[in-house]
């Protein structure tokens, strides 16, 4: 009945009546995502009627009501088949200001129409293969980039930027050709990076270093949503960018990595939004060539260096291991380098482990990122080693028992998911400079057996990669306990009592004669022992 009434008014009514009936339909079906198949033909005709209304000269409020209903109806894939035509797509492009070449974003009253048109295009492109083909024909990606450039530095049109970016993400997700077009022809990498800079209000203090205000306000919900959409679009653009061929590419990736470092050090309006923001930043960092990830850490300024020296002097002299990592004014410092971003990644990884589910999607990207950073950058590896595998003191418990990051990672080494198990073991192996003896010290032979077997290192040795030759220092507690540590379980075990010590001489003689008789039977009635042993 709703479709029949709306269709009747759309066909015969004037703009005011059309606006009222469509607003009622929109309010009633705002949360509808599944539709009755019996009314499918009526919804198709209603879509066609709405497109005929949109080409007329109607008030802006009526346009918005038409587009809201069209957005709801476009959730049904079957309805889109007859209405997804080049002419109808061009109507939406015109309303979204995607056909305009001049700066035409001056009328604030038109912004709701632009936003609703972009929302409709998102649904239609996602649900219709015909619309995806028409997007290529109409060069929609170039039009979206042009619209982004118009509103790049204008904060009051965040909704337009957000849905423009979402549509760009969908196009680059569904068409690999558009990824290449965005990367090279449309200069999407610097454009989207600038969108992120604008969303984060970044102020550069050096070529790859931004000012961080730890006491500043969190990002607004609109800025956070824009940043997330930009991160997702950038992920698609850079998905095949493991190798850098030109110096300009290297510079651009370093700029992007510096922006992502800033992203990791700020928070969103809620804890969930912050995690979503950081998750997308981690995914994008995984696409950055590892040689460009050195900008995630940066040398301290003169003021920070003086503060670090003061902090080190305040530490007790016997805390030699702890002296290398200090926390001053919310800044994690190691070996004269600011390690805030790496520390955020480490905390993010631990939170994902604590969730206990969806390890492959949620945990492996950050673990893989930390592994590659540790393999390529010495300071990052040493800092992570200090945080994850500090010098052993208490070895009374098995390596997998406990609540430290090391305990959690060792538990993952025997996880049922092969991918999770491999990347967790690889991470710890790299922190140990791919030395088998060092890995076994922290994990035990039983937990590490899978990795060592896969690498052909069950007999010991080290991996193929080269690392610095700085030696690990064992604590006195570990040195004293080392002779009694079980190499399989990796923890200190109490010596097992010798059963012979409690036997009398007669019992010892009796057990010895039993053994002699068993060996005699074995030699007379069974296969010769030397054959069994292969002599």
RANOR-V705428 format. One record per pair of residues at least 12 apart in sequence whose C-alpha atoms are under 7 Angstrom apart, sorted by the first residue. I is the first residue (numbers start at 1). J is the second residue. D is the distance in Angstrom with one decimal. If there is no record, write none. Layout:
BEGIN
i j d
I J D
I J D
END
This chain:
BEGIN
i j d
2 25 6.9
3 42 6.1
3 43 6.4
4 42 6.8
6 21 6.0
6 22 6.5
7 46 5.3
10 49 6.3
10 50 6.9
11 49 6.4
15 58 6.4
15 62 6.5
19 62 4.8
19 65 5.8
22 65 5.9
22 66 6.5
22 69 6.5
23 65 5.6
26 68 6.5
26 69 5.5
30 72 6.9
33 75 6.3
40 79 6.7
43 79 6.6
44 79 5.1
47 70 6.4
47 83 6.9
48 83 6.3
50 66 6.1
51 88 6.7
60 110 7.0
63 113 6.6
64 112 6.7
64 113 5.4
64 116 6.7
67 116 5.9
67 117 6.4
68 116 6.5
70 120 6.7
71 119 6.7
71 120 4.7
71 123 6.9
74 123 6.0
74 124 6.0
75 123 6.4
77 127 5.5
77 128 6.6
80 128 6.7
84 130 6.7
84 131 6.2
86 134 6.6
92 117 5.7
95 113 6.6
95 114 6.0
95 117 6.2
96 113 6.9
96 114 4.2
96 117 5.3
96 118 6.1
97 114 6.7
98 143 5.4
98 144 6.6
98 147 6.4
99 143 6.9
103 150 6.6
114 160 6.9
115 159 6.5
115 160 5.4
115 163 7.0
118 163 6.0
118 164 6.6
119 163 6.5
122 167 5.3
126 170 6.9
141 168 6.4
142 186 6.7
144 164 6.2
144 168 6.9
148 161 6.4
152 195 6.1
153 198 6.3
158 222 6.2
158 226 6.9
161 226 6.6
162 225 6.6
162 226 4.7
162 229 6.5
165 229 5.6
165 230 5.9
165 233 6.8
166 229 5.6
168 233 6.5
169 232 6.3
169 233 4.3
172 236 6.0
173 236 6.4
179 236 6.5
179 237 5.0
182 237 6.6
183 237 5.9
189 234 6.8
192 230 6.1
192 234 6.6
193 256 6.1
196 227 5.7
196 230 6.7
197 259 6.7
199 223 5.4
199 226 7.0
199 227 6.2
208 254 7.0
208 255 5.9
208 258 5.5
208 295 6.6
209 258 6.4
210 262 6.9
218 266 7.0
218 267 5.3
218 268 5.2
218 269 5.7
219 267 6.4
219 268 4.8
219 269 5.8
220 268 6.8
220 269 5.9
221 269 6.0
224 268 6.2
228 277 5.8
228 280 6.7
231 280 6.1
231 281 6.6
231 284 6.8
232 280 6.7
235 284 5.1
238 287 6.1
239 287 5.8
241 287 6.2
241 288 6.8
241 289 6.9
242 287 6.3
242 288 6.5
242 289 5.0
243 289 6.2
244 289 6.9
250 292 6.7
253 288 6.4
253 292 6.5
254 292 5.3
254 295 6.6
257 285 6.8
257 293 6.5
257 295 6.6
257 296 6.9
258 295 5.9
258 296 6.5
260 281 6.0
261 296 5.7
261 341 5.9
264 278 5.9
264 341 6.1
264 344 6.7
265 341 6.4
282 365 7.0
282 366 6.1
283 365 6.3
286 365 7.0
286 369 5.7
290 372 6.8
290 373 6.6
290 376 7.0
296 341 6.2
297 337 6.4
297 338 5.6
297 339 5.6
298 337 5.5
298 338 5.4
299 336 6.2
299 337 4.5
299 338 6.0
300 336 6.1
300 337 5.6
300 338 6.0
305 336 7.0
308 328 7.0
334 383 6.5
349 363 6.5
349 366 6.2
349 367 6.9
350 405 6.7
359 420 6.8
360 420 6.2
364 420 6.3
364 423 6.9
367 423 6.7
367 424 6.9
367 427 6.9
368 423 6.5
371 427 4.9
371 430 6.8
374 430 6.8
374 431 6.9
375 430 6.3
381 431 6.0
385 431 5.5
388 405 5.8
388 406 5.4
389 406 6.2
391 474 6.2
391 475 6.4
392 475 6.5
392 478 6.1
393 475 6.3
393 477 5.3
393 478 5.6
395 491 5.1
395 492 5.6
396 491 5.6
396 492 4.9
397 491 5.7
398 489 6.3
398 490 6.0
398 491 5.0
399 442 6.7
399 443 5.5
399 490 6.3
399 491 6.9
409 424 6.1
410 443 6.2
410 447 7.0
412 424 6.2
413 425 5.4
413 447 6.1
414 447 6.4
422 451 6.9
425 451 6.5
433 467 6.0
434 462 5.3
434 463 5.0
435 461 6.3
435 462 4.4
435 463 6.6
436 460 5.5
436 461 5.7
436 462 5.6
437 460 6.9
441 490 6.6
443 490 6.1
444 487 5.7
444 488 5.3
444 489 5.0
444 490 3.8
445 487 6.0
445 488 4.5
445 489 6.5
445 490 6.9
446 488 5.1
446 489 6.1
END
